[in-house]
Amino acid sequence: MVRPGRLLAGLLAGCLLPVGMLGGLSGGAAAAGGGDPARFTVALLNEVDSFNPFLGIEVESYEMWALTYDYLVDFSTEDLSLQPSLATDWESSDDGLEWRFTIRDDVTWSDGEPLTADDLAFTYSRVLGKGPESATWKSWLAGVTEVEAPDDTTLVMSLSRPNSVLPMVPIPIVPQHVWSEVSGEAMKSFAAEPTDGAPVVGSGPFRLVEGTAGGSTYRFEANPDYWNGAPHVDEVVFRVFKSEDPAVQALVKGEVDFVEGISALQVDSLEGRDGVLAQNADTPGFDEISFNAGSVDLETGEPIGDPNPAVLDPEFRFAVGLALDRQQLVDTVYQGAGRPGSTIVPPGYATFHWEPPAEDLAHDPERAAALLDEAGYTVGADGLRTLPDGSPLGTLRLFARSDSATSTKVMAYFKEWLADLGIESEVTTVESSKLTDIILAGEFDAFEWGWFVDADPTSMLSYMTCDQRGNWSDSWYCDDEYDALFEAQGSELDPEVRAEQVKTMQETLFRDAPYLVTAYNTTGQAVRSDRFACLLQQPAETGQWIFQQGTHTYRSIRPAAEAGDCDGATSATEAAAAGDEEGPGAGLLVGAGGLVVLLVAGVAVLVVRRRGTAEDRE
């Protein structure tokens, strides 16, 4: 359940084949020339869970969709402002109940069929239905009742109420002539993978030609007819490693060109190495400890699973949160590469973020114990806390993810802090895929994971609504007042009013504590700068080179020997990992200077993304 937002909770320790077991794909990209393809090879620490953009939840899946498909609008690297993509222009009626978009007339699908407004209307109409498409994406189309294409270049959305996030709709556009053959029932298992040697039909800058969900290698070929300019590399290959150590060694040996999701210690070890540029990049996400706030059968309303009665109580959850030492987690588990967490809307969303009072975030076990006493969870003769009815509280079942060192370490600390309060617990370590099954069955008391937040907080906020139980919700939280606020903010066109509504929602979640947000972290990345140049950061100067809003780096990157001035990017700088000045093949790194916020309806928000990283969901 890596939520699209799900943060690869710690920085992945994901999957399958070790270095040297991938045959002809074992080498890194060769510089263009001599007939060899320019291949950019990326090491991942978590696998793709689905190439179907209506089914996947891992952040790696979102990255693959962005390479394969296009979107209504894009986000610039200069200042993260909205910019044209498939839509070249848009306008809304004064009452916000109709939006009209002008769609490009020069885009074709990779099989040669033209892409028209009908494809966008088809995609959005599937999302407005009741299938899996709706569970993933419908919050972006809140209030939309109908989507029509009166002609090939015009898209019209009709709404029953205003939508505060339009025209920001980060939904991949799929080809109607292919996906119309997929029924609602078939959609639940439609793989959207290469078949019989034919690549997946898309309109994006690359075409998926090899790879299956859960596999260890995914290969993309450049789309030479891409409407926004052909990429400068011939192939992008993703390889999945079991942990960061072999991935980093593969980078050092030249077997891969880029590594994603490494720790701050690994970044430190790579700094100053000839031909390598490494960074701790800001991410738009958070990690959390999630409780089972009330798992139920969605048809009958009857409880399912067997959560401990204590974790169903907001007073218990809030009190336990005071035992967390978030700064200790940042200093030890995150190796200083992060900051203590507080709410599900990160501080980068300056207009929307609500910061709790300092005393409610402090490590205060004495206050935690006092609040537990007040709520009836008193200490018995055996030194262990009881339930309010006097019966033993029992042992809480905590779950950590085996593919995340962050997850296992955080839950080990949590177990100790609970013990200090007189609460017994046991930590079980499972793979992320198994944990998802446990969550949906309600057979847990608490677990650790994380989220990436999207370009507007609406999707992250939606995951905590009652309707998302059994879908994107992993805490089973449900509160009618929260749901009413969610509906209200979704149609509020006054930026200041909406911001206050979103802050109130965060305060509600903080007090009810289905989540204990532990940290806002960074992600480590490194590139062979002696081989490739012209990477772009988003946001400028502090952001990630890949896993962005859009495909900017993939379209800009090129062999270092061919970099030139990176097409005249005004802020292009020489790649210069320390010591590179005298090393061969020093490339260029582009970091577009500019703002780090995006203006949406007059409100500043940081552009972010999906459920986690491999380690954090990831």
Phi, psi and omega per residue, in radians:
M1 nan 0.858 3.116
V2 -1.239 1.955 -2.955
R3 -1.360 2.682 -3.042
P4 -1.134 -0.358 2.999
G5 -1.658 -0.381 -2.962
R6 -0.935 2.243 -3.080
L7 -1.418 2.328 3.113
L8 -1.127 1.498 -2.895
A9 -0.796 1.206 2.812
G10 2.480 -1.342 2.634
L11 -2.887 1.393 3.113
L12 0.370 2.432 2.879
A13 -2.388 1.341 -2.787
G14 -1.553 -1.279 -2.774
C15 -2.578 -2.021 -2.446
L16 -1.601 -1.610 -2.904
L17 -1.400 2.425 3.063
P18 -1.349 2.957 3.128
V19 -0.982 2.420 3.030
G20 1.654 0.041 -3.112
M21 -2.022 0.414 -3.073
L22 -2.056 0.389 3.035
G23 0.931 -2.267 -3.070
G24 -1.136 -0.205 -3.126
L25 -1.698 0.162 -3.026
S26 -1.261 -0.434 -3.106
G27 -1.461 2.821 3.057
G28 -1.352 -3.119 -3.113
A29 -1.224 2.412 3.063
A30 -1.589 2.504 3.062
A31 -1.093 2.550 -3.136
A32 -1.015 2.477 -3.124
G33 2.205 2.702 3.134
G34 1.183 0.239 3.094
G35 1.480 -0.193 3.140
D36 -1.366 2.496 3.111
P37 -1.249 2.608 3.007
A38 -1.422 1.784 -3.019
R39 -1.986 2.121 3.105
F40 -1.746 1.987 -3.032
T41 -1.865 2.184 -3.062
V42 -1.960 2.275 3.053
A43 -1.605 2.152 3.072
L44 -1.907 2.802 3.094
L45 -1.988 0.172 3.087
N46 -2.635 2.557 -3.083
E47 -1.549 2.860 3.022
V48 -1.260 2.360 3.117
D49 -1.655 -0.359 3.032
S50 -2.899 2.414 3.013
F51 -1.531 -0.029 3.070
N52 -1.486 2.011 -3.066
P53 -1.202 -0.028 3.062
F54 -1.784 -0.022 -3.077
L55 -2.129 -0.614 -3.004
G56 -1.191 2.709 3.089
I57 -2.303 -0.253 -3.138
E58 -1.358 2.565 -3.110
V59 -1.107 -0.521 3.097
E60 -1.087 -0.621 3.116
S61 -1.122 -0.718 3.106
Y62 -1.043 -0.635 3.134
E63 -1.129 -0.699 -3.133
M64 -1.207 -0.666 3.106
W65 -1.095 -0.685 -3.120
A66 -1.111 -0.588 3.098
L67 -1.248 -0.530 -2.994
T68 -1.585 -0.636 -3.001
Y69 -2.145 2.916 3.059
D70 -1.880 3.013 -3.074
Y71 -2.287 2.884 3.140
L72 -1.045 -0.844 3.136
V73 -2.302 2.942 -3.140
D74 -2.239 3.068 3.118
F75 -2.184 2.313 -3.077
S76 -1.314 2.742 2.996
T77 -1.518 -0.272 -3.102
E78 -1.236 -0.875 -3.116
D79 -2.498 0.233 3.118
L80 1.110 0.324 3.096
S81 -1.360 2.738 3.082
L82 -1.117 2.454 3.093
Q83 -2.476 2.800 -3.084
P84 -1.065 2.635 2.980
S85 -2.438 -1.919 3.028
L86 -1.163 -0.585 3.040
A87 -1.570 2.231 3.128
T88 -1.659 -0.315 -3.125
D89 -2.793 2.737 3.120
W90 -2.731 2.723 3.082
E91 -2.713 2.706 3.115
S92 -2.158 2.758 3.046
S93 -1.231 2.846 -3.102
D94 -1.049 -0.571 -3.126
D95 -1.549 -0.001 3.101
G96 1.288 0.234 -3.072
L97 -1.727 0.055 3.033
E98 -2.591 2.334 3.042
W99 -2.145 2.371 3.111
R100 -2.131 2.310 -3.113
F101 -2.140 2.401 2.996
T102 -1.639 2.170 -3.036
I103 -1.809 2.455 -3.121
R104 -0.978 2.609 3.125
D105 -1.948 0.205 -3.062
D106 -2.129 0.463 -3.093
V107 -1.936 2.365 3.067
T108 -2.189 2.642 2.999
W109 -1.274 2.825 -3.063
S110 -1.164 -0.236 3.068
D111 -1.656 0.132 3.068
G112 1.692 -0.212 3.121
E113 -1.272 2.517 3.126
P114 -1.252 2.512 3.014
L115 -1.638 2.208 -3.109
T116 -2.262 3.094 3.104
A117 -1.048 -0.427 3.098
D118 -1.055 -0.607 3.137
D119 -1.173 -0.665 3.094
L120 -1.197 -0.755 3.123
A121 -1.081 -0.694 3.118
F122 -1.098 -0.840 -3.113
T123 -1.052 -0.854 -3.093
Y124 -1.184 -0.589 3.115
S125 -1.164 -0.631 3.052
R126 -1.095 -0.685 3.139
V127 -1.144 -0.590 -3.135
L128 -1.326 -0.134 3.098
G129 -1.359 -2.779 -3.070
K130 -1.997 0.235 -3.129
G131 -1.509 -2.938 3.129
P132 -1.092 -0.417 3.097
E133 -1.028 -0.655 -3.100
S134 -1.189 -0.744 -3.086
A135 -1.038 -0.644 -3.067
T136 -1.424 -0.681 -2.878
W137 -2.140 -0.161 -2.937
K138 -1.104 -0.472 -3.112
S139 -1.039 -0.475 3.123
W140 -1.283 -0.347 -3.123
L141 -1.931 0.474 -3.140
A142 -0.977 2.307 -3.134
G143 1.517 -0.268 -3.133
V144 -1.320 2.211 -3.135
T145 -1.830 -0.441 -3.089
E146 -2.739 2.495 3.063
V147 -2.225 2.165 -3.080
E148 -2.245 2.731 3.054
A149 -2.164 1.572 -3.129
P150 -1.094 -0.442 3.012
D151 -2.659 -3.124 -3.005
D152 -1.119 -0.415 -3.033
T153 -2.064 0.278 -3.138
T154 -2.282 2.267 3.080
L155 -2.121 2.310 -3.115
V156 -2.188 2.211 3.038
M157 -1.892 2.231 3.050
S158 -1.839 2.398 -3.047
L159 -2.216 2.628 3.044
S160 -1.553 -0.338 3.092
R161 -2.690 2.760 -3.133
P162 -1.065 2.697 3.098
N163 -2.082 2.080 -2.989
S164 -1.318 -0.175 -3.081
V165 -1.852 -0.269 3.115
L166 -1.063 2.523 0.170
P167 -1.587 0.272 3.138
M168 -1.295 1.812 -3.129
V169 -2.333 1.618 -3.047
P170 -1.474 0.836 -3.107
I171 -1.782 2.150 3.108
P172 -1.059 2.394 3.141
I173 -1.614 2.146 -3.099
V174 -1.838 2.718 -3.104
P175 -1.305 2.157 -3.131
Q176 -1.050 -0.676 -3.049
H177 -1.209 -0.222 3.054
V178 -1.787 -0.884 -2.997
W179 -1.372 -0.289 3.083
S180 -1.155 -0.316 3.094
E181 -1.415 -0.119 -3.106
V182 -1.704 1.974 -3.130
S183 -1.259 2.940 3.107
G184 -1.019 -0.717 3.138
E185 -1.235 -0.720 -3.138
A186 -1.163 -0.463 -3.129
M187 -1.022 -0.546 -3.081
K188 -1.089 -0.332 -3.124
S189 -2.291 0.155 -3.105
F190 -1.215 2.139 -2.981
A191 -1.431 -0.551 -3.076
A192 0.971 0.787 -3.125
E193 -2.043 2.862 3.100
P194 -1.031 2.409 3.118
T195 -2.298 2.436 3.094
D196 0.898 0.639 3.095
G197 1.390 -0.005 -3.125
A198 -1.655 2.358 3.123
P199 -1.203 2.825 3.054
V200 -1.161 2.389 3.135
V201 -1.361 2.098 3.114
G202 -2.601 3.138 3.103
S203 -2.081 0.048 -3.040
G204 -1.311 -3.109 -3.084
P205 -1.245 -0.244 3.124
F206 -2.378 2.780 3.134
R207 -2.102 2.249 3.107
L208 -1.283 2.032 -3.098
V209 -1.984 -0.236 -3.119
E210 -2.710 2.332 3.074
G211 2.420 2.568 3.075
T212 -2.316 2.642 3.107
A213 -1.010 2.362 -3.101
G214 1.452 -0.054 -3.129
G215 -1.449 -3.103 -3.038
S216 -1.879 -0.152 -3.120
T217 -2.495 2.332 3.086
Y218 -2.282 2.170 -3.062
R219 -2.064 2.271 3.112
F220 -2.071 2.436 3.012
E221 -1.840 2.547 3.135
A222 -1.108 2.517 3.032
N223 -1.607 1.792 -3.042
P224 -1.175 -0.268 -3.090
D225 -1.852 0.331 -3.085
Y226 -1.055 2.337 -3.010
W227 -1.106 -0.434 -3.110
N228 -1.757 0.362 3.121
G229 1.784 2.340 -3.136
A230 -1.148 2.476 3.075
P231 -1.067 2.852 -3.120
H232 -1.671 -0.025 3.017
V233 -2.074 2.691 -3.086
D234 -1.449 -0.568 -3.093
E235 -2.497 2.630 2.901
V236 -2.150 2.176 -3.114
V237 -2.095 2.307 3.084
F238 -1.916 2.287 3.092
R239 -2.126 2.380 -3.085
V240 -1.749 2.257 3.126
F241 -1.975 2.706 -3.115
K242 -1.247 -0.516 -3.114
S243 -2.745 3.007 -3.027
E244 -1.298 -0.499 -3.105
D245 -1.032 -0.928 3.111
P246 -1.136 -0.513 3.104
A247 -1.158 -0.763 3.118
V248 -1.143 -0.704 3.108
Q249 -1.109 -0.635 3.091
A250 -1.121 -0.631 3.083
L251 -1.138 -0.813 -3.107
V252 -1.083 -0.682 -3.119
K253 -1.363 -0.156 -3.125
G254 1.472 0.278 3.131
E255 -1.466 -0.352 2.990
V256 -2.358 2.869 -3.084
D257 -1.884 -0.252 -3.077
F258 -2.630 2.484 3.054
V259 -2.256 2.383 -3.026
E260 -2.087 2.409 2.990
G261 1.463 0.526 3.141
I262 -1.605 2.866 -3.064
S263 -1.369 2.895 3.091
A264 -1.075 -0.597 3.118
L265 -1.139 -0.684 3.115
Q266 -1.185 -0.666 3.079
V267 -1.053 -0.787 3.121
D268 -1.035 -0.693 -3.103
S269 -1.188 -0.426 -3.105
L270 -1.601 -0.358 -3.137
E271 -1.103 2.315 -3.124
G272 1.561 -0.103 3.116
R273 -1.378 2.305 3.140
D274 -0.976 2.327 3.027
G275 1.382 0.122 -3.131
V276 -2.251 2.374 3.046
L277 -2.108 2.200 -3.082
A278 -2.226 2.682 3.135
Q279 -2.682 2.699 2.878
N280 -1.744 1.876 -3.028
A281 -1.666 2.502 3.043
D282 -1.120 2.471 3.074
T283 -2.160 2.679 -3.139
P284 -1.680 0.987 -3.086
G285 -2.566 -3.058 -3.139
F286 -2.600 2.785 2.985
D287 -1.935 2.692 -3.103
E288 -2.642 2.780 2.863
I289 -1.745 2.133 -3.092
S290 -1.880 2.392 3.056
F291 -1.719 2.804 2.946
N292 -1.462 1.778 -3.058
A293 -1.542 0.065 3.093
G294 2.464 1.205 -3.138
S295 -1.216 2.309 -3.083
V296 -2.419 2.757 2.956
D297 -1.294 2.100 -3.013
L298 -1.227 -0.306 3.112
E299 -1.547 -0.714 -3.073
T300 -1.749 -0.351 -3.061
G301 1.381 0.018 3.140
E302 -1.385 2.553 3.128
P303 -1.055 2.537 3.011
I304 -2.216 2.880 -3.061
G305 1.210 -2.887 -3.126
D306 -2.520 1.051 3.120
P307 -1.108 2.554 3.052
N308 -1.086 2.350 -3.127
P309 -0.941 -0.510 -3.094
A310 -1.114 -0.713 -3.057
V311 -1.293 -0.187 3.067
L312 -1.392 -0.178 -3.040
D313 -1.719 2.021 3.124
P314 -0.996 -0.586 -3.130
E315 -1.154 -0.680 3.090
F316 -1.132 -0.823 -3.081
R317 -1.095 -0.767 -3.139
F318 -1.107 -0.760 -3.124
A319 -1.082 -0.775 3.140
V320 -1.073 -0.585 3.135
G321 -1.054 -0.466 3.128
L322 -1.260 -0.219 3.095
A323 -1.445 -0.241 -3.128
L324 -1.230 2.397 2.996
D325 -1.901 1.526 -3.045
R326 -1.127 -0.643 3.136
Q327 -1.134 -0.656 3.087
Q328 -1.106 -0.674 3.093
L329 -1.088 -0.777 3.140
V330 -1.104 -0.740 -3.085
D331 -1.223 -0.612 -3.035
T332 -1.787 -1.038 -3.082
V333 -1.181 -0.764 -3.095
Y334 -1.627 0.035 3.066
Q335 0.964 0.606 3.108
G336 1.409 -0.078 -3.089
A337 -1.622 1.227 3.138
G338 2.933 -2.953 3.090
R339 -2.565 2.676 -3.134
P340 -0.994 2.456 -3.114
G341 -1.569 2.896 3.116
S342 -2.525 -1.025 -3.091
T343 -2.282 3.019 -3.043
I344 -1.384 -0.119 3.015
V345 -1.873 1.863 -3.017
P346 -1.074 2.784 -3.119
P347 -1.035 -0.399 3.109
G348 -1.051 -0.416 3.026
Y349 -1.496 1.272 -2.950
A350 -0.991 -0.635 -3.101
T351 -1.300 -0.572 -3.035
F352 -1.668 -0.436 -2.994
H353 -1.177 2.326 3.009
W354 -1.916 2.187 -3.133
E355 -1.779 2.100 3.140
P356 -1.128 2.799 3.056
P357 -0.996 2.502 -3.077
A358 -0.980 -0.642 -3.089
E359 -1.187 -0.372 3.123
D360 -1.517 -0.141 3.071
L361 -1.864 -0.171 -3.066
A362 -1.213 2.637 2.995
H363 -1.326 1.789 -3.003
D364 -2.407 1.306 -3.108
P365 -1.077 -0.509 3.115
E366 -1.162 -0.772 3.084
R367 -1.156 -0.676 3.092
A368 -0.996 -0.800 -3.137
A369 -1.110 -0.716 -3.130
A370 -1.129 -0.727 3.125
L371 -1.175 -0.640 3.069
L372 -1.105 -0.740 3.092
D373 -1.033 -0.816 -3.119
E374 -1.073 -0.596 -3.124
A375 -1.436 -0.016 3.087
G376 1.718 0.034 3.133
Y377 -1.620 1.248 -3.037
T378 -1.508 2.881 -3.122
V379 -1.551 2.249 3.136
G380 -1.495 -3.076 -3.106
A381 -1.097 -0.460 -3.133
D382 -1.480 0.063 3.136
G383 1.469 0.061 -3.130
L384 -1.912 2.618 -3.102
R385 -1.346 2.633 3.125
T386 -1.964 2.897 2.985
L387 -1.302 2.854 -3.131
P388 -0.986 -0.437 3.121
D389 -1.478 0.050 3.099
G390 1.612 -0.157 3.117
S391 -1.368 2.757 -3.128
P392 -1.031 2.412 3.086
L393 -1.185 -0.576 3.126
G394 1.496 -2.867 -3.062
T395 -1.862 2.137 3.102
L396 -1.305 2.443 3.126
R397 -1.694 1.941 -3.135
L398 -1.830 2.493 3.141
F399 -2.176 2.365 3.038
A400 -2.133 2.767 -3.124
R401 -1.665 2.223 -3.086
S402 -1.193 -0.359 3.139
D403 -1.609 0.341 3.136
S404 -2.521 1.959 3.070
A405 -1.110 -0.610 3.099
T406 -1.029 -0.838 -3.088
S407 -1.049 -0.818 -3.091
T408 -1.167 -0.652 -3.131
K409 -1.241 -0.723 3.135
V410 -1.078 -0.763 -3.106
M411 -1.257 -0.451 3.035
A412 -1.154 -0.735 3.053
Y413 -1.097 -0.777 -3.102
F414 -1.046 -0.712 3.096
K415 -1.029 -0.752 3.137
E416 -1.130 -0.746 -3.111
W417 -1.177 -0.620 3.056
L418 -1.129 -0.747 3.128
A419 -1.035 -0.657 3.115
D420 -1.096 -0.414 3.108
L421 -1.606 -0.012 -3.094
G422 1.470 0.506 3.140
I423 -2.081 2.103 3.106
E424 -1.417 2.569 3.092
S425 -2.705 2.824 3.037
E426 -2.377 2.460 -3.106
V427 -1.793 2.199 3.041
T428 -1.946 2.288 -3.124
T429 -1.796 2.183 -3.126
V430 -2.389 2.851 3.051
E431 -1.214 2.692 -3.094
S432 -0.981 -0.735 -3.127
S433 -1.089 -0.656 3.102
K434 -1.215 -0.675 3.137
L435 -1.089 -0.662 3.088
T436 -0.999 -0.754 3.125
D437 -1.120 -0.713 3.137
I438 -1.104 -0.728 3.139
I439 -1.095 -0.827 -3.104
L440 -1.146 -0.466 3.096
A441 -1.478 -0.166 -3.129
G442 1.250 0.397 -3.045
E443 -1.745 1.008 -3.121
F444 -2.760 2.826 2.992
D445 -1.902 -0.659 3.095
A446 -2.780 2.676 3.082
F447 -2.605 2.965 3.090
E448 -2.021 2.390 3.037
W449 -2.840 -2.783 -3.127
G450 -2.852 3.004 -3.125
W451 -2.395 2.591 2.804
F452 -1.689 2.371 3.135
V453 -1.629 2.481 -3.078
D454 -1.338 -3.041 -3.048
A455 -1.144 -0.274 2.995
D456 -2.433 2.525 -3.056
P457 -1.204 -0.053 -3.041
T458 -1.022 -0.692 -3.117
S459 -1.183 -0.748 3.119
M460 -1.094 -0.721 3.104
L461 -1.100 -0.604 -3.096
S462 -1.183 -0.490 -3.091
Y463 -1.149 -0.274 -3.127
M464 -1.718 0.104 3.132
T465 -1.471 2.816 -3.117
C466 -1.058 -0.655 -3.090
D467 -1.124 -0.346 -3.090
Q468 -1.556 -0.033 3.056
R469 -1.087 2.313 -3.070
G470 1.491 -0.117 3.077
N471 -2.083 -1.757 -3.094
W472 -1.517 -0.363 3.109
S473 -1.189 2.311 3.080
D474 -2.011 -0.086 3.130
S475 -1.774 -0.198 -3.075
W476 1.092 0.414 -3.139
Y477 -1.252 2.509 3.108
C478 -2.671 2.183 3.136
D479 -2.580 2.128 -3.054
D480 -1.101 -0.691 -3.134
E481 -1.161 -0.676 3.079
Y482 -1.083 -0.787 -3.138
D483 -1.058 -0.694 3.135
A484 -1.131 -0.687 3.090
L485 -1.158 -0.657 3.120
F486 -1.074 -0.772 3.121
E487 -1.107 -0.697 -3.104
A488 -1.156 -0.794 -3.110
Q489 -1.172 -0.461 -3.115
G490 -1.199 -0.335 3.139
S491 -2.087 0.143 -3.117
E492 -1.478 2.072 -3.102
L493 -1.641 -0.150 3.048
D494 -1.469 1.949 -3.046
P495 -0.985 -0.691 -3.101
E496 -1.213 -0.706 3.116
V497 -1.134 -0.785 3.140
R498 -1.077 -0.721 -3.141
A499 -1.037 -0.709 3.124
E500 -1.176 -0.628 3.089
Q501 -1.121 -0.754 3.135
V502 -1.142 -0.657 3.100
K503 -1.151 -0.699 3.100
T504 -1.095 -0.661 3.095
M505 -1.095 -0.726 3.104
Q506 -1.111 -0.706 3.132
E507 -1.116 -0.707 3.098
T508 -1.036 -0.813 3.136
L509 -1.128 -0.689 -3.122
F510 -1.114 -0.734 -3.136
R511 -1.246 -0.680 3.124
D512 -1.354 -0.425 3.006
A513 0.943 0.826 2.926
P514 -1.161 -0.477 3.036
Y515 -2.051 2.468 2.853
L516 -1.917 1.752 -3.105
V517 -1.243 2.104 -3.015
T518 -1.633 -0.700 -3.023
A519 -2.795 2.645 2.868
Y520 -1.848 2.036 -3.003
N521 -1.995 3.029 3.042
T522 -1.858 2.974 3.071
T523 -2.214 2.396 3.134
G524 -1.507 2.365 3.111
Q525 -2.395 2.637 3.084
A526 -2.598 2.543 -3.107
V527 -2.316 2.573 2.997
R528 -1.358 1.584 -3.074
S529 -1.258 -0.182 3.038
D530 -1.425 -0.180 -3.140
R531 -1.907 -0.696 -3.034
F532 -2.288 2.593 -3.088
A533 -2.413 3.086 3.052
C534 1.218 0.599 2.985
L535 -1.274 2.596 3.134
L536 -2.030 2.412 3.046
Q537 -1.695 2.528 3.064
Q538 -2.509 2.016 -0.030
P539 -1.235 2.907 -3.027
A540 -1.019 2.412 2.962
E541 1.321 -0.467 -3.111
T542 -2.161 -0.159 -2.987
G543 -1.565 -3.074 -3.055
Q544 -1.439 2.692 3.091
W545 -1.456 -0.594 2.991
I546 -2.295 3.106 -2.993
F547 1.052 1.010 -3.110
Q548 -1.963 -3.055 2.889
Q549 -1.533 1.692 -3.104
G550 1.952 -3.015 -3.056
T551 -2.099 0.614 -2.986
H552 -1.010 -0.881 -3.116
T553 -1.127 -0.731 -3.105
Y554 -1.090 -0.551 3.135
R555 -1.499 -0.371 -3.099
S556 -1.659 -0.561 -3.010
I557 -1.114 2.572 3.131
R558 -2.732 2.828 3.083
P559 -0.949 2.439 -3.063
A560 -0.978 -0.643 -3.104
A561 -1.168 -0.299 -3.098
E562 -1.944 0.178 -2.978
A563 -1.164 -0.676 -3.061
G564 0.970 -2.249 3.115
D565 -1.803 0.362 -3.141
C566 0.942 0.835 3.113
D567 1.050 0.549 3.024
G568 1.365 0.323 3.092
A569 -1.005 2.166 -2.988
T570 -1.166 -0.412 -3.103
S571 -1.839 0.328 3.123
A572 -1.077 2.338 3.113
T573 -2.297 2.682 -3.140
E574 -1.176 2.386 -3.044
A575 -1.067 -0.505 2.790
A576 0.593 1.009 2.833
A577 -1.076 2.552 -3.032
A578 -0.920 2.287 -3.141
G579 1.653 -0.198 -3.105
D580 -1.248 -0.341 -3.011
E581 -0.969 -0.590 -3.129
E582 -1.802 -0.009 -3.132
G583 -1.449 2.819 -3.118
P584 -1.330 2.589 2.944
G585 1.186 0.521 3.117
A586 -1.041 2.295 -3.070
G587 -1.695 -2.852 3.095
L588 -2.077 2.466 3.044
L589 -2.038 2.189 3.108
V590 -1.732 2.189 3.009
G591 -2.206 1.743 -3.053
A592 -1.146 2.059 -3.133
G593 -1.258 2.490 3.115
G594 2.879 -2.902 -3.103
L595 -1.317 2.839 3.113
V596 -1.978 0.310 3.098
V597 -2.220 2.784 3.124
L598 -2.064 2.345 3.140
L599 -1.609 2.082 3.114
V600 -2.154 1.997 -3.109
A601 0.865 0.657 3.098
G602 1.463 0.078 -3.092
V603 -1.972 2.334 -3.116
A604 -1.491 2.222 3.068
V605 -2.438 2.634 3.088
L606 -1.512 2.417 3.131
V607 -1.351 2.229 -3.122
V608 -2.470 -2.901 -2.949
R609 -2.858 2.612 2.920
R610 0.307 2.990 3.124
R611 -1.176 2.176 -3.139
G612 0.196 -2.867 3.117
T613 -1.925 3.070 -3.106
A614 -0.992 -0.781 3.124
E615 -1.320 -0.597 -3.135
D616 -1.893 0.813 -3.103
R617 1.218 -0.843 2.158
E618 0.323 nan nan
